[in-house]
Amino acid sequence: QVQVVESGGGLVQAGGSLRLSCAASRSIFSINAGWYRQAPGKQRELVAAINSDGVTDYADSAKGRFTISRDNAKNTVYLQMNNLKPEDTAVYYCRLMAPTNYWGQGTQVTVSS
């Protein structure tokens, strides 16, 4: 069992930045991870992913603005979000694939225009 806790969400103006953190209760050394988001009335979608080797992948909407990274020593995965837009408003979730899927409770990101 892995506990996953997201943090770092909040209210920010368009063009601003936030850094989300996803803290795991045990080592993430061999675990693939991803950040997802779900806006009201929409399906949950993948924003960015990182595998255990540090290889990353991004949704088109995130490319050039978001950066996913990991610190295995801290059992934490990050999502740096820059140049935020109102359409980025959503609840952001962290998924750890260990290989069973573990999800956090989500953190709200609200971008005002």
C-alpha positions in Angstrom: 0.0 0.0 0.0 1.3 3.5 -0.9 -0.2 6.7 0.4 -0.1 9.6 -2.0 -0.5 13.2 -1.0 -0.7 16.1 -3.4 0.0 19.7 -2.4 0.8 23.1 -3.9 -2.5 24.0 -5.6 -4.1 27.3 -5.2 -5.5 30.4 -6.8 -3.3 32.2 -9.3 -3.7 34.8 -12.0 -3.3 34.0 -15.6 0.4 34.0 -16.5 1.4 32.9 -13.0 3.1 29.7 -11.8 2.5 27.0 -9.3 4.5 23.9 -8.3 2.6 20.8 -7.3 4.1 18.1 -5.2 3.2 14.5 -4.9 4.6 12.8 -1.8 4.6 9.0 -1.5 4.8 7.0 1.7 7.5 4.8 0.4 10.3 4.7 -2.1 9.4 5.7 -5.6 12.7 4.6 -7.1 11.2 2.0 -9.5 7.8 3.6 -9.9 6.3 5.4 -12.9 4.2 8.4 -12.1 1.8 10.8 -13.8 -0.1 14.0 -13.1 -3.7 14.1 -14.3 -6.4 16.8 -14.0 -10.1 16.9 -14.0 -12.1 20.0 -14.7 -15.8 20.2 -13.8 -17.9 18.2 -16.2 -14.9 16.8 -18.0 -13.1 13.5 -17.9 -9.8 13.1 -16.1 -6.9 13.6 -18.5 -3.2 13.0 -18.4 -1.1 16.1 -18.1 2.4 14.7 -17.8 4.2 11.5 -17.0 7.6 10.4 -15.9 9.0 6.9 -15.8 11.5 5.4 -13.4 14.4 6.4 -15.7 13.3 10.0 -15.8 11.9 9.9 -19.3 9.0 12.4 -19.6 5.9 12.8 -21.7 3.4 15.7 -21.9 -0.1 16.4 -23.2 0.0 18.9 -26.0 -1.7 21.4 -23.7 1.2 21.2 -21.3 4.2 21.2 -23.6 6.4 24.2 -23.2 4.7 25.3 -20.0 4.7 22.4 -17.6 7.7 20.3 -16.3 7.4 17.0 -14.5 10.3 15.9 -12.3 11.1 13.5 -9.5 13.3 13.4 -6.5 13.6 9.8 -5.5 15.5 10.7 -2.3 12.4 12.6 -1.1 9.9 10.1 -2.6 8.3 13.1 -4.4 7.1 13.9 -7.9 6.7 17.5 -8.9 4.8 19.4 -11.6 6.1 22.9 -12.3 3.4 24.9 -14.1 4.3 28.2 -15.7 2.3 30.6 -17.8 -0.9 29.2 -16.4 -4.2 29.8 -18.3 -7.8 29.8 -17.1 -8.3 26.6 -19.0 -5.8 24.9 -16.7 -8.3 25.2 -13.8 -9.0 21.7 -12.5 -8.3 19.3 -9.7 -4.9 17.9 -10.2 -4.2 14.3 -9.2 -1.0 12.3 -8.9 -0.9 8.7 -10.0 1.8 6.2 -9.0 2.0 3.0 -10.9 3.6 0.6 -8.5 2.4 -1.4 -10.6 -0.9 -1.1 -8.8 -2.3 2.3 -9.3 -2.3 4.6 -6.4 -4.0 8.0 -6.5 -3.9 11.0 -4.2 -6.9 13.0 -3.1 -6.2 15.8 -5.6 -5.3 19.5 -5.2 -7.3 22.3 -6.7 -5.7 24.7 -9.2 -7.7 27.8 -10.1 -6.5 30.3 -12.7 -8.2 33.6 -12.9 -8.3 35.7 -16.0 
